Amino acid sequence: MTGRALGMLAVLTVATQLGGCATTPPPESAKLDGGPRSVILHHPASGETASVTYWRPGDGYDPAAMRQVSVLFRDRRSDEVIPVDPALIDMLAELRQRVGALPESPIRITSGYRSGATNASLARTNPNVAENSYHMRGQAADFSIAGIPPSRLAEEAAAMQRGGYAMYAHTGHVHVDTGPFRTWTPKTGEPRAPQILEAQARARARAQALVLAQKATGTKGRVQVADAAAKPGKPPAKPAKAPPKSAARAPSPDLSRVRVALAQVKEMPVQKAAKR
């Protein structure tokens, strides 16, 4: 048996001891009829399905069935498994019943339990992920039911007033949890792409480097860059000042005329200065 399998077995042993004890389901969950309670849970990404009768009259919550539920709800990145709150499964079963879906209709779980590391990773790229999510406690599910509009599921979750709920129209799923009764408006748009976040980080780094360079050189708006070929320790030569735009360029002298004029000056007689 591999180390990973042994780790899974150890976690499942804890789940056996705690199965059905995550939270005591509130009296409202008795709105489900008094017969056995069954659900079919399906994970669309992996194709995994758990079909269980998780509660029976007189026996209560079945630990073996709840272990199967916990395994399907596991963190898909780390394979961590923790007990799922039985009241959450009651919420899902009652919502399926309230919207008129057949008992054999699979409840598609797109996100169940999340470890702290997984939740933190998702929160960095998805503005809709809460830092202290109930997903980290096994008390939340993102789900959908084929043929049932998400708005209908959210409407019934609101009417139940059993815990938190929200509809995510851009992905077509509904979030429910066994926390306090509340709702919120998801941030619009798709999760931020990692490449966009990386581009923003590079832009911030360039801007910060520019500010530091300006402070070091005492310039504003531009940075003077030394000639790469200059010797170390030798300051770059100051650029020559450009002539004013208004100054007219002097014409080049005619050297032949200059020589003739000099010759004439030499041949002229010297005149004595007049007395005053």
C-alpha positions as CSV (number, residue, x, y, z in Angstrom):
1,M,0.0,0.0,0.0
2,T,1.4,3.4,-1.0
3,G,2.0,6.2,1.5
4,R,-0.8,8.2,-0.2
5,A,-3.2,5.3,0.3
6,L,-2.1,5.0,3.9
7,G,-2.8,8.7,4.5
8,M,-6.2,8.3,3.0
9,L,-6.9,5.3,5.2
10,A,-5.9,7.3,8.3
11,V,-8.1,10.2,7.4
12,L,-11.0,7.8,6.8
13,T,-10.5,6.3,10.2
14,V,-11.0,9.7,11.7
15,A,-14.1,10.2,9.5
16,T,-15.4,6.9,10.9
17,Q,-15.1,8.2,14.4
18,L,-16.6,11.6,13.6
19,G,-19.0,10.7,10.9
20,G,-22.4,12.3,11.6
21,C,-21.0,14.5,14.4
22,A,-19.8,17.6,12.5
23,T,-22.9,19.5,13.5
24,T,-26.2,18.5,15.0
25,P,-28.8,19.1,12.2
26,P,-31.4,21.7,13.2
27,P,-35.0,20.6,13.8
28,E,-35.9,22.2,10.4
29,S,-34.2,19.3,8.6
30,A,-37.1,17.2,9.8
31,K,-39.1,18.7,6.9
32,L,-37.8,15.8,5.0
33,D,-40.2,12.9,5.4
34,G,-39.6,10.3,8.1
35,G,-38.4,7.6,5.6
36,P,-34.9,6.8,4.7
37,R,-32.9,9.6,3.1
38,S,-30.9,8.9,0.0
39,V,-28.8,11.0,-2.4
40,I,-26.8,10.5,-5.5
41,L,-23.8,12.8,-5.6
42,H,-21.8,13.2,-8.7
43,H,-18.4,15.0,-9.3
44,P,-18.5,16.2,-13.0
45,A,-14.8,16.6,-13.4
46,S,-13.8,13.1,-12.3
47,G,-17.0,11.3,-13.2
48,E,-17.1,9.9,-9.7
49,T,-20.5,9.1,-8.2
50,A,-21.7,8.2,-4.7
51,S,-25.2,6.7,-4.3
52,V,-26.0,6.3,-0.6
53,T,-28.8,6.0,1.9
54,Y,-27.2,8.1,4.5
55,W,-30.0,8.3,7.1
56,R,-32.6,5.7,8.4
57,P,-35.3,6.0,11.0
58,G,-34.2,4.7,14.3
59,D,-30.5,4.5,13.3
60,G,-29.9,8.1,12.3
61,Y,-26.9,8.9,10.1
62,D,-25.1,5.9,8.6
63,P,-21.3,6.3,9.3
64,A,-20.4,4.2,6.3
65,A,-22.6,6.2,3.9
66,M,-21.2,9.5,5.3
67,R,-17.7,8.2,4.7
68,Q,-18.6,7.8,1.0
69,V,-20.0,11.3,1.0
70,S,-16.8,12.7,2.6
71,V,-14.6,10.9,0.0
72,L,-16.6,12.4,-2.9
73,F,-16.4,15.8,-1.2
74,R,-12.6,15.5,-0.7
75,D,-10.1,18.2,-1.7
76,R,-9.2,17.2,-5.3
77,R,-5.8,18.8,-5.1
78,S,-4.5,17.2,-2.0
79,D,-6.8,14.2,-1.6
80,E,-7.5,15.3,2.0
81,V,-10.8,14.0,3.4
82,I,-12.7,15.3,6.4
83,P,-16.2,14.5,7.7
84,V,-18.9,16.4,5.9
85,D,-21.6,18.1,8.0
86,P,-24.7,15.8,7.8
87,A,-27.0,18.9,7.9
88,L,-25.4,20.0,4.6
89,I,-26.5,16.7,2.9
90,D,-30.0,17.2,4.4
91,M,-30.0,20.7,2.8
92,L,-29.1,19.3,-0.6
93,A,-31.7,16.4,-0.3
94,E,-34.4,18.9,0.7
95,L,-33.5,21.3,-2.1
96,R,-33.7,18.5,-4.6
97,Q,-37.2,17.7,-3.2
98,R,-38.4,21.3,-3.1
99,V,-37.6,22.0,-6.8
100,G,-39.4,18.8,-7.9
101,A,-36.4,16.9,-9.1
102,L,-36.6,13.1,-9.0
103,P,-34.9,11.2,-6.1
104,E,-32.6,9.6,-8.6
105,S,-31.5,13.0,-10.0
106,P,-27.7,13.4,-9.4
107,I,-26.6,16.4,-7.4
108,R,-23.5,17.6,-9.1
109,I,-20.9,18.7,-6.6
110,T,-18.4,21.1,-8.3
111,S,-16.7,22.1,-5.0
112,G,-16.9,20.4,-1.6
113,Y,-14.2,20.4,1.0
114,R,-11.1,22.6,0.5
115,S,-8.0,22.5,2.5
116,G,-6.5,25.8,3.8
117,A,-3.8,25.7,1.2
118,T,-6.2,25.0,-1.7
119,N,-8.6,27.8,-0.5
120,A,-5.7,30.3,-0.2
121,S,-4.5,29.4,-3.7
122,L,-8.0,29.9,-5.2
123,A,-8.5,33.2,-3.3
124,R,-5.4,34.6,-5.1
125,T,-7.0,34.3,-8.5
126,N,-10.8,34.2,-7.8
127,P,-12.4,37.3,-6.1
128,N,-15.4,35.1,-5.0
129,V,-13.4,32.8,-2.8
130,A,-13.7,33.8,0.9
131,E,-10.6,33.6,3.1
132,N,-12.5,31.9,5.9
133,S,-14.7,29.8,3.7
134,Y,-17.1,27.2,5.1
135,H,-15.7,24.9,2.4
136,M,-12.7,24.5,4.7
137,R,-14.9,23.0,7.5
138,G,-16.9,20.5,5.3
139,Q,-19.9,22.7,5.7
140,A,-20.4,24.0,2.2
141,A,-21.1,22.8,-1.4
142,D,-21.1,24.4,-4.8
143,F,-23.7,22.3,-6.7
144,S,-26.2,22.1,-9.6
145,I,-28.9,19.7,-10.7
146,A,-29.4,19.0,-14.4
147,G,-32.6,20.6,-15.8
148,I,-33.1,22.9,-12.8
149,P,-32.2,26.6,-13.3
150,P,-29.7,27.9,-10.7
151,S,-32.1,30.7,-9.9
152,R,-34.8,28.2,-8.9
153,L,-32.3,26.4,-6.5
154,A,-31.3,29.8,-5.0
155,E,-34.9,30.8,-4.6
156,E,-35.7,27.6,-2.6
157,A,-32.5,28.0,-0.6
158,A,-33.6,31.5,0.4
159,A,-37.1,30.2,1.4
160,M,-35.5,27.5,3.6
161,Q,-33.5,30.1,5.6
162,R,-31.2,27.2,6.7
163,G,-27.8,28.7,6.1
164,G,-25.7,30.7,3.6
165,Y,-26.6,30.7,-0.1
166,A,-25.6,32.5,-3.3
167,M,-26.1,32.0,-7.0
168,Y,-23.2,32.2,-9.4
169,A,-24.8,32.9,-12.8
170,H,-21.5,33.0,-14.8
171,T,-20.7,29.3,-13.8
172,G,-24.3,28.1,-13.3
173,H,-23.9,26.8,-9.8
174,V,-25.3,27.6,-6.4
175,H,-23.4,27.7,-3.1
176,V,-25.0,26.6,0.1
177,D,-23.5,26.1,3.6
178,T,-24.6,25.4,7.1
179,G,-23.4,28.7,8.5
180,P,-25.7,31.6,9.6
181,F,-28.6,32.4,7.2
182,R,-27.3,35.1,4.8
183,T,-26.6,35.8,1.2
184,W,-24.3,38.0,-0.9
185,T,-23.8,39.2,-4.5
186,P,-21.0,37.4,-6.3
187,K,-18.5,39.6,-8.0
188,T,-19.3,39.7,-11.7
189,G,-17.1,38.3,-14.4
190,E,-14.9,35.3,-14.6
191,P,-12.0,34.6,-12.2
192,R,-8.9,36.7,-12.9
193,A,-6.5,34.8,-15.1
194,P,-3.0,34.1,-13.7
195,Q,-1.3,35.6,-16.7
196,I,-3.2,38.9,-16.1
197,L,-2.0,38.9,-12.5
198,E,1.6,38.2,-13.6
199,A,1.4,41.1,-16.1
200,Q,0.1,43.5,-13.4
201,A,2.9,42.4,-11.1
202,R,5.6,43.0,-13.7
203,A,4.1,46.5,-14.4
204,R,4.2,47.3,-10.7
205,A,7.8,46.2,-10.5
206,R,8.8,48.3,-13.5
207,A,7.1,51.4,-12.0
208,Q,8.8,50.9,-8.7
209,A,12.2,50.5,-10.3
210,L,11.6,53.7,-12.3
211,V,10.7,55.7,-9.1
212,L,13.9,54.4,-7.3
213,A,16.1,55.3,-10.3
214,Q,14.6,58.8,-10.4
215,K,15.3,59.3,-6.7
216,A,18.9,58.1,-7.2
217,T,19.6,60.4,-10.2
218,G,17.6,63.4,-9.0
219,T,15.7,63.5,-12.3
220,K,12.0,63.8,-12.9
221,G,10.1,62.2,-15.8
222,R,13.2,60.5,-17.3
223,V,16.3,58.6,-16.1
224,Q,19.8,59.3,-17.4
225,V,21.5,56.1,-18.4
226,A,25.3,56.0,-18.5
227,D,27.1,54.8,-21.6
228,A,27.6,51.0,-21.3
229,A,31.1,51.4,-22.8
230,A,32.2,54.0,-20.3
231,K,35.0,53.0,-17.9
232,P,33.9,52.1,-14.4
233,G,34.1,55.0,-12.0
234,K,34.4,57.6,-14.8
235,P,31.4,59.9,-15.0
236,P,29.8,60.2,-18.4
237,A,30.7,63.2,-20.5
238,K,28.2,66.0,-20.4
239,P,26.3,66.3,-23.6
240,A,27.1,69.5,-25.7
241,K,24.5,72.2,-25.5
242,A,22.5,72.5,-28.7
243,P,22.6,76.0,-30.3
244,P,19.4,78.1,-29.9
245,K,16.9,77.5,-32.6
246,S,16.8,81.3,-33.3
247,A,20.6,81.5,-34.0
248,A,21.4,81.5,-37.8
249,R,24.2,79.1,-38.9
250,A,27.3,81.1,-39.9
251,P,28.3,80.4,-43.6
252,S,31.6,78.5,-44.2
253,P,34.5,81.0,-45.1
254,D,35.9,81.1,-48.7
255,L,39.6,80.3,-48.0
256,S,40.8,81.6,-51.4
257,R,39.4,85.1,-50.7
258,V,40.9,85.1,-47.2
259,R,44.4,84.4,-48.6
260,V,44.1,87.3,-51.2
261,A,43.0,89.7,-48.5
262,L,46.0,88.8,-46.3
263,A,48.4,89.3,-49.2
264,Q,47.0,92.8,-49.9
265,V,47.4,93.8,-46.2
266,K,51.1,92.9,-46.3
267,E,51.8,95.0,-49.4
268,M,50.2,98.2,-48.0
269,P,52.7,100.9,-46.8
270,V,53.0,101.4,-43.1
271,Q,51.5,104.8,-42.0
272,K,52.9,106.8,-39.1
273,A,50.5,107.7,-36.4
274,A,49.4,111.3,-36.5
275,K,50.4,113.5,-33.5
276,R,47.7,115.0,-31.4
